Amino acid sequence: MNSRKIIYAGNVPIGGGFPVVIQSMTNTNTNDSSATLKQIKQIHERGAQLVRVSYPDKSCRTSFKKIIDNSPCPVIADIHFDYKLAVDAIELGAHKVRINPGNMPKKHLEEIIKAAKERNIPLRIGVNSGSLEKDLLKKHGHPSEDALAESMKRAVGFFEDKDFSQLVLSVKSSDVLSMIKVNMMIKKMFDYPIHLGVTEAGGLLRGSVKNSIGIASLLMKNVGDTIRVSLSDSPLYEVDVAKMILRAIHINTNSPDIISCPTCSRTTFDVIATQKTIEKMLEKSTKNVKVAVMGCVVNGPGEAREADFGITGNANEGIVFKKDKIIFRGLKEDALKVLMKEVNDYEKET
Ligand code: SF4
């Protein structure tokens, strides 16, 4: 969306004004191609356009090849330290390779560039506190934003000197403010697509908060072209949170929005359980539909009039509304069925 330069990971464009690309990473054993392919399929169906898979050693070679050949979406090979694995992943057909240049000697990087040129695939080059060159660490005293940006400048300069420009840049930090600051610096310095994410962000709740703040702050400033929400939890949640971030800031509305009241002493309807049920029912939906779950009849429909559909109720009955007009009043167990039918019909029509 935000860089002028565009690169392609397989058939997926990154940058150049194209929509922000969601990606996630498998956490299965790469040696287990069945389990990995199953998870890739789930990640892709959930809404990610790209998936990253570790290629930790040559024992995974056969399995990794099978994964690339059978994946429903382009595969990014995740490589650390060993350039031979990067070259091999490229030869096996990986659609993009992620490396940290600071962890590899220049002559090894040259081999990766050569292979990437031959296969015409992009490289994501990453900089983080762990890959910072020793002299930069000494100069700046700690992995500051300036140090990380200088490290990226060196890396980009090296690749450009070798006439390689199919780059996606990524500067990671586990500190949200630092991640925001350094990516804004990188955006001013280069016009390559930028990969956003808060690294080592924590579990589902804390990690979602950190990633949402970091990623959304930058996207709203037109910084960032592909995102990965990093969580110590299922990669499917990573995709869910990524979709919710893009939905919340109106960058991509190809997913539902479910609004629900926080409940209070007036609540006469099981808002929390109903909200969870609807979230589950709509988890793969790609439609721009807003569904409200409200706790009381008195305030609910009025407060949720922005929604396309809504559900509320009282001790005796369930109520379904469309915009702010009541279209069903009856048994609570029937109300959810009526709501879902209305939403499904709406999805088919739009
Ligand atoms: S919609 Fe009703 S139950 Fe929900 S918070 Fe508002 S007043 Fe309370």
Residues whose N, C-alpha, C, O or C-beta is under 5 A from the ligand:
A	BS01	SF4	C261 P262 T263 C264 R266 T267 M294 G295 C296 N299 G300
